[in-house]
């Protein structure tokens, strides 16, 4: 009668596991996260745009290149900025910053 009801407890009551595995994966694409700035990056100042780097890190988006939605993943919201190789707050917005 119940999903995955195949065992009973000490008193003979059916143990019900009503959890079904999800058919999609949750992925955070918006919010403030502490992300690591690549060691090869310049210091990321407050308010600067960031883009993806290798190994799940972020790097400063250079002001001389075009800020397109397929490159920018967020903006630095760490009040003092983030030095290369350190972690800091990034307002992640993969739908465009």
Residue pairs with C-beta under 8 A, 6 or more apart in sequence:
2 14
2 16
2 18
3 16
3 17
3 18
3 19
3 20
4 16
4 17
4 18
4 19
5 14
5 15
5 16
5 17
7 14
7 15
8 14
8 15
9 15
28 92
29 92
29 93
29 94
29 95
30 92
30 93
30 94
30 95
31 91
31 92
32 77
32 89
32 90
32 91
32 92
33 89
33 90
33 92
34 87
34 88
34 89
34 90
35 50
35 57
35 58
35 74
35 87
35 88
35 90
35 92
36 56
36 57
36 58
36 85
36 86
36 87
37 44
37 50
37 57
37 58
37 59
37 60
37 82
37 83
37 84
37 85
37 86
37 87
37 88
38 53
38 54
38 55
38 57
38 58
38 59
38 84
38 85
39 84
39 85
40 53
40 59
40 84
41 53
41 57
41 58
41 59
41 60
41 84
42 60
42 84
43 60
43 81
43 82
43 83
43 84
44 50
44 58
44 59
44 60
44 76
44 78
44 81
44 82
44 88
45 76
45 81
46 76
46 77
46 78
46 79
46 80
46 81
47 75
47 76
47 77
48 60
48 61
48 75
48 76
48 81
49 60
49 61
49 67
49 72
49 74
49 75
49 97
50 58
50 59
50 60
50 61
50 72
50 73
50 74
50 75
50 76
50 90
51 58
51 59
51 61
51 71
51 72
51 73
52 58
52 59
52 73
53 59
58 73
58 74
58 90
61 67
61 71
61 72
65 71
67 97
69 95
69 96
69 97
72 96
72 97
73 90
73 92
73 93
73 94
73 97
74 90
74 91
74 92
74 93
74 94
74 97
75 90
75 91
75 93
75 97
76 82
76 88
76 89
76 90
76 91
77 89
77 90
77 91
78 88
78 89
78 90
81 88
82 88
91 97
